[in-house]
Amino acid sequence: MIQILTKPGQKVIELGGGANPQFHPNVDVRQCFDSNGNPTVDFLADFNEPLPINSDEWDVVFCQYTLEHISYRKIPQFLKEVLRILKSGGEVVFITANTEAQVKWIESNPEGWDGHGPFESMSCVLFGDQDYEENSHKCYFSPKILEGLFKEAGFVGIVPNVYGPRETDIVIRARKLESEIGYTRPDRSITDLERKGIPFTVAHTEQGIKLEKLESKERASLFDRHYFHGGAKVGGYAREGYWDYPIHEITFRHVLDRKPESVLEIGCARGYIVKRLQDYGINACGIEISKHCYLTRVADGILTHDICKAPWPVNRYNIPYNLGPDVDRFDLAFSIAVLEHIPEEFLPIVLSELKRVCKRGLHGIDFGEKDDGFDKTHCSLHERSWWIKKFREHGLINHEIVNKEELENGIIPEQVYCGDRKVKLNVGSFTTMFHHGWTNLDVHDMSQWAAQYKYNFMQCDVRAGLPFQTGTVDALFASHMLEHLPYREGLSFLRECRRVIKSDGAMRFIVPDTELLCRIYTTHPSLIEGITLSEFDEINDNCANSPTDACRLWELIFSGHSAAYDAKTLCHYMKEAGFIPCISPFRGTSMKEPIRPMTKQILRETNDMIPCLSLFCDAVPLVM
């Protein structure tokens, strides 16, 4: 096994790790699962296309037995993409087939090997296992050829060596020249500002913050947890903060009115609109600069990227949605309350990228008519005619420009409130309540909040039981609630859930993933899931006030909680209560076919708020 030595704090990413990755995040062309049924791929990407990964982000890129599966026509582009995502001075370690040595091995073993005849063994070693579509070899490699390819892509310090028990493979190490900070694909245009490497700075004045020349990292820091929870630093979402406002149903329908085949939402925040589009069956994904929003996202397909930087790493194979064959661009670009946050000097980049990746657009912009100055990140407040002129100057004729309030005006359909007559319980809801006929339960009295937004609410202490008749509930959902009960009370509550649920009903329970959080803590440097415990400062105030990772671990697993769960423990108590449990991925299910319609309905009508640290379990009642 190849040994990769890393320094504390370094970030490692694996490309093509499949079901047995050595590192996380693991990026692959398809989702894979380990022996326990847990997903092993963190996000999907087509390696024949630009990688949906930020530039200058990773210290080490590890890739084993993947390069030979990429089209030989795309290898030069792929290697340049790997160079782009590497930090200055970063290293790559690749293991791939040594085709030159394989041919020699075949000539020396004409009868075949490992118990297989010549046809099977020779075909397999040269052309791959071919047990699924992508698992076939498409390139001829030798140490000399690989060294030339890596050199052409811009790598330095290239060292190829034979590898494997038969020396029919190659391990190649190379690095990115330290002076190549800000490497950009040669086939992409860049502005004079980017070419000169002019940094951005945040200038503080008596009037507040002035957006002049912000680096991406500084821009992202403006839209942190404070921005979305009260706006204490630079303004943002005051009062109750940012959540799934009922008007999202209206905005969603304005987008539907355009009958899009696919949607790229610019500045999608947590992805409330993206999720609704996905649930409706439309291929949708989003770009968002805020790490806070990414960590609290409610949908798949959310890419963290500063839209002021070109190129946007999106294409028709953007994770995890495929726009279909022969489709080069998204059908519709959608944004609301986003473009007024873009400094004017970067609008040419944003508009040029909009033209490149989308056919048409719908943009709700704050024209500044009612701006009260609270949100100090507003820096491009202009009337509608100014925006229309800007768009036309960049050839964006098929993009609608409207006041953002137009996309929030309308009547929420009555079926959103009344639902489908099924009995669906959201247990431990607090303010994360659902419409569509769900009854939201909490030990706290949230009736005033619920009445304000037309949610069905029932105050209930589940330790005393569920006030529903036996076998009358169709669906149960509980997010980050079970860990607040001691194990004995938790088991009693699960048995109560088993009592009230119908034989064809379904449940989804979400708890903090103790095993994941402990792995992040004990792995040094922390590479699990591509995050460190300190990044949870963005979603947990107690974490943000913790001086060490040990303190953060306590806050995430134990503080305010009465139980801790990993997959084995959660499944144990589910089975004890009379359920068939299944650990599932975020926004998906690993339940065996045929998947119950109610399981799918739960995914459509509920939001999972903290996927980065959560364990998801779908369950159906065991019927004897």
N, C-alpha and C positions, 0 to 999 in steps of 0.2 A: 504494500500500500504506500502511496506517495505521502510523504510527510510535509505538511505546510506549516511553517513556523510564522506566527503572527505576533505583533506587539500589542500591548494593552491599548484598547480603544480602536483598533483597526476593524474595518468592515469588510467582510467576505461575502461574495455572492456566488452561487453555483448555477451554471447554465446546463440544463439537460440532465439533472440528477435523478429523474424518474421516481421509482418507488423506494430507492435506497440512497438518498442524498447524504453527503458528508457534511453539508453546510446548509444553513437557512439564512436568507430566503433562497428557495430553490425554484428556478424558472424552467418551465418545460412547455412543449407543444400541446400536451394533453394532461388531464388530471390523473394522478396515480394514487394508490392506497397501500398502506403497509399491511402486515399480517393481521392486525386488529381492526382493519377497515377504516383507519384514520387517513385523511388526505395528506399527501406528502409534498404536493406542489403548491407553492404559495401564490403564484399567479402565472397565467398562460401567455405565451408569446410565440409567434411564428418567426423562427430564426432566419428565414429567407427575406424578412422585411425589417425595416428599422426597429430597433429595440425600444419598447415603451419604458425606458429607464433614463433617469436624469443624467446629464453629463457630469464628469469629474466627481463621481459619488463614491466609488469603491476602491479600497486599497488592494484587494486581491480578487481576481476572477478565476474560479476553478471550473474546469469543463472536462469531463471524461467520457469518451466513447460517444460523442455527439457530433463532432466536426465532420466525420465521414458521412453523416446522414443529411447534410445540407447540400443543395445543388452546387455542383462545381462552379456554375456560373455566378453563384451568390457568395462564394467563399471570400473574395476580396472585400466585398461590402460588409460582410459579417465581421471580419477581423477589424475593419475600421470602426464599426459600431462598438466592438469590445474596447478598442483604444479610446473611443470617445467617453465611455462611462467610467474608465479608470481615472483615479486621481493622478496628479503629477507624481512621477516616481513609482506608481503602482505596478503590481506584478501580475502576470497571468501564468497559470499552470494548466496545460492542455495534455490530455492523453487521447491518442487516436490510433487508428489502424496504420501500420507500416505496410502498405500494399506491395511495395518492392520486396520486402522480406517474406510476405505471405506467398507470393508467387514462387519464390525459391523453396519455401516449405512444401508447397504443393508438389513441386517437381521432385523433391526428395522423399515424398510419401505418396506414391501413386495408388496405393491400395486403400487410402483413407486413414482415419484415426479415431480414437475415442469410441470404438465400436460402431462407427458409421462408415458406410461405403464411400467411394470417391465422389459420386455425384452429390450426395447430401453434404458431406463434410466440406468439399471444395466450394460448392455453391454458397454454403453458409459463411465460410470465412471470407470469401471475396464479396459477396453481395448482401450479407446480413441475414438475420433470422427470419425476417419478413412475416413475423407473427401478427403484426398490425401494420397499417398502411405506411407509417413514417419510418418503420424499422428496416430500412434497406440502405445499402451503401451507394453513394453517388459520386465518389471522388477517388482518385489515385494519388496516394501520398508516399513520399520517401523523406528521409531526414533533409536532404538537399532541397527538395521541392518545398517542404514546409518552411524551412529557413528563409527561402526566397519570398514566400507569400507573407510571412510575418514582417520581413524587412520592407517589402513594398507597402504594407499597411501603415508603416511608421514606427514599428517597435524597435527597440535597441536591446543589447545584452541577450541576444537570442541563443539559447543552448538546447539543441535537440539531442536526445539519447534514446538508444533502443530500450525497450521495456517489455515486460511479460516473461513468463516461463519459457516461451519458445522464441523470444526476441522478435515477435511478429507485430509488436506495437511500438509506438513512439511516445515519449514524454518530452514535451517542449516547454521551456520556461523563457519568458521574455518580460520586458518592462517598458513603461512609458517614460520617455525622456522627461526629466524634471522641469525642463524649460517649456514644455508644451502644455502650459496651463490654458484652459479654455479652448481646447482642440474642437474644431468644428468640421463637420463633413464637407469635403471639397465640392460636393455637388449641390450644396445649399448656399443661397446667398446670405450674407451677413451685412449688417449696417456698418457705416464708418465708425459709429460709436463703439460697437462690439469689437470691430477690428483693432481699434486703438486701445481697447481694454480699459476704457474710462470707468472707474468705479462709481457706484452710487453712494450717496451719503444722506443721512437723515439730519436735517437742520431744525433745531428747536428754536422757536421764537417766542415772543411774549404772547402771540396769538395762538400758539400751540405748535403742532408738528407741520413742517413744510416738506412736501414730497418733491425732491429735486432729482437726485441721481442715485436711486436705491439699488443696492445689490439684491439679488433674488432672496438671499437669506434674510436680509433686513426687511424686505417687503413682506416676506412670509411671517416674520415676527410680529408685524403689526396686527395680523389677523389671528391672534392667539386666543386662548380661552377667555381672556378679559374682553376681547372684542365681541365675543358671542355670548357673554354673560354679564351684561351691565355696562360695558363700554367704559371702564374706569380709566383706561390709559389714553386711547385716541378716539373714543366714541365707538359707536357700533350699535349692538342690540341692547337696549335698556330694559327696564322693568323685569319681566320674567325671562328675558334672554331669547335665544334662538331655539325654536322647536318646530314641530310639524304643524304649522298654522293651518286651520281649516281652509284658508284662501288658497292653499296649494292645490286643492281640488279644482278651484276655478282656473288657476294658471295652467294646470295640467290639461284642462279641456280646451283652453285657447290654443295650446300646442297641437292637440288632437285635431282641431278644426283645420289645420294645415295639411292633414292626412300624410304625415311623414312616413317614409319607409325606414329611415334610420335617423337618429338624432345624436348630435354631439352637443352637450350642454357646457357652455363656457362659464367658469366660475360657479360650479354646481353646489358648493358648500357640502352639506352632508349627503346630498343626493336624493332629497325627497321627491323631486320631479322625475329624476332618472329612474328611481324605483317604480314609480307609478307607470311610467312608459314601459319599463321592462315587464311589469306585471300584466300590462295590456297586450304584450306580445310584440312590442316594437324593439328593435335592436337599438339600445341607447347606452351611452357612457358619458363620462364627464371629466373635465379638467379642473383642478382646484389647487390653489397655492397653499392653503392653510393646512398645516399638519394636524391642528386640533380637529378640523373637520374630517380629515382622513381617518384619524383614530376613532372618531365617533360616527363614521359613515353608516348609512342604512342600506347601501346597495353595493353590488359588485361593479367592476368596471370604472372605478374612480381612480384617476391618475393624478398624482401630485406633481404639478409642473407650473412654473411661472410663465404665463402666456406672453410676457414681455420678451421672452427668450425664444428665438427661432433656431431650429425647427421644432414645432410641436411634435412630440413622439407619438403620434396617433396615425392609424391607417385602417384599412378595412378589416384587418385582423386584430384590432385593438382588444385587449383583454376584457372579458372573455367572449365577446360577441363578434360574430362574423357577419358582415353586411351582405354576404352572398357572392356568388361568382360574377366576375366581370364588373364589379362595382369598385370604382377607384376612389370615390369620395362619399362622405356622409351626405344624405339627402338634405338635412336641415341642421343648421347651427342655431342654437337657442341660447339666449342669455337674458337675465333680468337683474337690474340693479348691480351691474358689473362694470360696464365700460366707463362709467363716470369715475371709477377708481384708477383708471389707467392714465399715467402721465402722458401729456400730449406728444412728447418726443418719441414715445414707444407705440403710439397708435399706428404708424406705418407698418411696424412689425406685426401687430395684432391683425390688422386688416389684410395684409398680404397672406398671412397664414390662414385666415378665414377663407380667402379666395382659393387657396391651394387645397384645403381639406374638405370644404363643404360646397354644395351646389347652390344653396339658397339659405336664407336666414330669417329669424324673427328675434328682434332685440328690444327689450323694454328698458329704457334708459331714464334715469332721473335727470331732468333738464334744469334742476336747480330752482324751480319756481317757488317751492315751499321749503327749501333747505334752511334748517335752523342753525347750521354750523356745528351741531353736536358731533357728527361723524367727520373727523378731521382727515380721513383718508380720501374724501371727495376732492378730486383735483382737476376734473374735466367737466365742469358744469356749463353746458351750452344748450341753446335752443335746438329744436328739432331740425330746422333747416340747415344748421351748421353741420350736424351729424350726417344728414343726407348728402350734403356736398362732399364730406370726407369719404363716405362710402363710395360715391360715384367716382371720385378721383382715383380710387383703387380698383375700379371696374366691378364693384359689388352692386350690380343693378337689381338682383333678385333678393335683396335683403330688406325686410320690412323694419322701419324704425318707428317705434311708438313710445308714448309715455308709459313708464313702468306701471303706473296705476291702472292703465287700461287692461293690463294682463292680470290685475287683481280684482277687477270689477265684474260682477256677475252674480248669479244665484247658484248656490250649492245644490245639486240635485237631491231631491227628497230621499232617494234610495240610499244615499250616503249615510243618512241618519237612521233610517228604519231598518236597513239590513234585509235579511232573507228569511226571517222567522226561525232561524236556528238559534240554539242556546249556546252562546260562546262567552267564556269567562276569561278576563284578563286579570289575574290575581296579583296583588301587590303593585298596582299600577302607578301610584302616586300621580304625577302630572303626565306621564307617558300613557295617555289614554287613546283608545281607538274608536272610530265610528263603525259603520257597516254592521250595526246590530250587536256589537260587543257590549257586555256588561263589565264595567271596570270596578274592581273591588280593591279596597285598601283599608288598613286599620285606622288610618287618619281620616278625618272628615274633609273630603275634597269636594263636597257637594256644590259649594259656591263656584269653584273653578269649573266643574263639570257643567253646571247650568249655564255659565257664561258662553260656553262653546258647544252646547247641545250634545254632551256625552251622556250616555247612560252610566250612572254611578250607584254603587251600593257600599255603604260603610260596613266592614265585616272583619272581625278577628278570626282568622281561619283556624286558630288553635281551639276554638270552640265548635269547629265543624263548618261545613258549607250549607247554607240555607236553601238547598235544592233537593228535590225528590230523587230517589235512587233511579239510575238509568235514564236521566232526562237531559244531560248535557252533551252537546255535540263536540265541543272543542274547549281545550284548556290551554292557557298560555301564562307562563310566569317567568319574568326576566329579572335576575338578580334579586330574588326574593327568598328562595329556599335556604340559602346560607345564613339567613337571619334567624332560623329556627334551630335549636339543638337537635342532634340526630334523632333522638326519640320522638320529639314533637314533629320533626320533619317526616319521619316514617308514618306517624299517625295522619298527618296532612295528606301524604301521598295515598294512603289507604282510603281516605275520605274522597280524594279525587277518583280513585277506582270505583268507589260506591256510586258516585253521581254520574259518571260518564257512560254513554251508550256503548254497546258492544262494538259498533262500527265507528266510534268516535276516535279522536286523536289528540295528542298533547305535544307541546314543545316547552321544555324547561331549559333555562339558561342560567349558568352560575359562573363565578370566577374559576378559571382553570388553574388549580393549584400546581399541578405538575408543570404546566407551561411556565408559570411565573417563577417557580423554583429553578427550572432549567435556565431561564434568562438570568437569574441571580447568580447561579453557580458557574455559568459559562463565562470565562474571562479571557479574551474580551467577549462581551455579550453579542452573539450573532444569531441567536434563535429568533426566527421570524423577522430578522433584520432590524430589531429594535432593542433598546436597552431600557432598564427600569426607569431611568431618568426621563425618558420620553413620555412616561405616564404622568409627568407633572402637568402636561397639557390637559388632562382629563380629570385630575384628582387634586383638589386643593391641599389635602393632607400630604400627598406625595410632594407637591411643590414646596411645602414647608419642611420637608425632611432633609437632614444633613447628609445622610448616607443611604446606600441602596438597601441595607438591612432594615432601616426605618421604613423605606418605601415598600419593601416586601411585606412588612407587618401591616402597614396601612391597607394594602391591596387585598391581603388574604384574611387578616384577623380583625382589624379594627372595626368594631360595630357588628361583627359577624359572630355566629355561635357554632358554625360548622365549616369545614373545608372539604371541597370535592375535587377528585380527579375522575377520569373516565370510569375506572374500575369501581370506585366508591359510589358514584352516582348510579351506575347501572345496577350495582348490588341492591341499593335501596329501592330502585324502580321495580326490580324483579320481586323483592320482598313484598312490595305493595300490590303485586299482581299485574304488572305491565311487561310488555316486550319492548325493551329499550334499544335505541340505536344511536350511537354518537354520529353526528352529522356535521357537514361543513356549514359555514356561514351562508345564508340565503339559499341553501340547498338541503337535500335530504339524502341519507344513505339507506333509508328504509327499503326493504326488498320489494321488488315488483310482485303484484300490482300495487303501486303506491296509492294509498287511500285518497280520495278527492278532498277529504277534510284536512289532511296533512298539507296538501298543496294550497288549500284555502287559507290555512294559518300563515303560510309563507307570504301569500299575497296581501293579507289584511293586517299584518303586524309588522313592527319595526324592531330589529335587534340593534341596540345602540352602541355596544362596546365590543366589536368583533375581535379587536386586537388582544384581549385578555380573557375571552369567554370560551366556555365549553357548551356546545349545543347538543341537546339530546331530544330526539323525537321518540315518541312512545305510543303504542296502541295497547288496549286492554287484552290480557291473556284470557281467552275464552276456552274453558275446559269442555 
